Amino acid sequence: MKDFLFATLDAGGNLPPALGIARELVRAGHRVRFLGEPQQAGMVEAAGSDRGA
């Protein structure tokens, strides 16, 4: 198991691809965390990732 950190911002377009990658990493048993905007928290948690770093 490895840890991954994604850094995103609310700029229209970088979050959806990162969430897709995060879902696959979580499915493979890895821990995924996001550093981003508060309004992204719901989508990040729905992908199975942790918000905050």
Protein Blocks (a to p, Z undefined) as FASTA:
>chain_A
ZZdddddddehhjlmmmmmmmmmmmmnopacdddddfklmmmmmmnopaedZZ
